Amino acid sequence: MSRPEASAVRTPHEVLTRYYQAMIDKSPDDLADLYAVDAVHEFPFASPGFPPRFEGREAVRAGYRAAWGASPAEVREVRRVAVHETAEPGVIIAEHVVVGALPASNAAFTVPGLLVLHVHDGLLTRVRDYMDSAGVADARG
């Protein structure tokens, strides 16, 4: 199991860049290592069969390991639509579109989403993940 870099204090934008790369790589370890030990990741528009939240870094790691491991979908690109600064320090809102394909059929998909990231001392403390549930279901095949 990898460990977050304690000495590397990342900006919210750097955390977002690493977050998107973890999605492309389907790396639950790289993703989880962006989170504080007691972070919360919420899915206000949860997909059927997906929990409404993960509590703690290890729950994020386990949850994404299960979800990404069960999905044949390949993420080829995460297009940043916009990143919005907020009045609250360490909080950004990111709009994106996930572009990918299902390898068996090479059927392409796009899934829009929005992330609200709370970053403290270079680690995610809270994420609100608004994803297109119907798009996610289609991407899972």
N, C-alpha and C positions, 0 to 999 in steps of 0.2 A: 504494500500500500504506500503510495507516495504521500508526501507531506507538503503543506503550503510553505512557501518561503517566508519565514518570519521577518526577515530583514527587508524584504521588498514591499514597500508601500506603494501600491498602484492607485492611479487615479480611477474614477468611475469609468472613464472612456477606455482606459487600458483593460480594466476588468471586463467591460463589454466586448472588446476585441477578443480576449481570451475565451470568453463565454461562447461567442459565435464559432471560434475555432474548435472548441470542444464538441459543439454540435456537428460540425462538418466531419470531425474525426470519430464521432460516436464514442467519445471517451468519457465514461462516467467518473473516472479518477481525476482527469484534468478539470472537469466541471466541478466536482465536489471540492477540490482543493482551492477553489475560489471562494468558498464559504467559510464563515466563522463557525466554530464548533456548535454554537447554539442558534444558528441562523434558521429562519423559516422561509420556505418556498411555497407560495400559495398559487392555486389554479382556480380563480373565480369562475371560469367557464369550463370546468373539468369535463373531459371526455368520458363516455361510459366505460366503466371498468378501470378508471384511473382515479387515484385518491385526490381529495380536494387540497391536500397540503402535505409537505414533508417537514418534519421538525428535526432539525439538526443536520450537520454535515454528513454523518454516516447514513442517515435516512435518504438524503439526496443521492448519495453514491449508490445505495442499494436500489432505490427507486428507478434511477436512470439506467443502472446496469440491467434491471429486469425489463424495462420498457424498450430500450435500444436493442437489447439482446433478442427480444421477441419480434422485433420489427425488421422486415426485409428491406425497408426503405433506405435509400442512400441519399444523404444530403450532399448536394454538389456545390451549393452556394447559399450564403445568407446575404441577401441584399439589404443594405441599410437604406431605409426610406428617409428617416429623420431621427435625430437625437435632440431631445429637448432638455435644456437646463431648467432646474426648478429653483425656487427661492430657498429651499432647504439644502444646506451644504451636504454634499455626498450623495445626492439623489438626482438621478437622471431618468428620463423616459425615452425608450428606444422603440421606434417603429421599424419593422422588418418584414421581408418576404423570404421564406425558405423555399428554395428551388431544389428539386431532387427527382429521383426516378425509382421505379421498382425494377430491380435487375432481371427478374424472370421474364417480364414482358417489355421492359424498357419504357413503360408508360411513365410519362413525365407528370409531375405535380408541382403546384405552388400553394403554399400555406402562409397567409398573412398572420402577423402576430404583433403584440405590444408587450414590452417588459418595463416594469417599474423597478429600478435597482437602487437599493440603499447600500452604500459602501462606507465602511468605517475602518480606518487603519488598513486600507487596501484589501479588505475582505467583504464579501457580501454578508449583510446581516438580515436582510429581508428582500425577497423577490416576489413580485406579483406578476404572474405569467398569464397574459390574456392571449390564448391561441384559438384559432378557428377550429372548433371541435369537429365540424363536418369535414374540413380539409384534412385534419389529422386522421380521421377514420378512413378517408379515401387513400391517403398516403400509406396507411398500414396494409392496404390491399384488401 
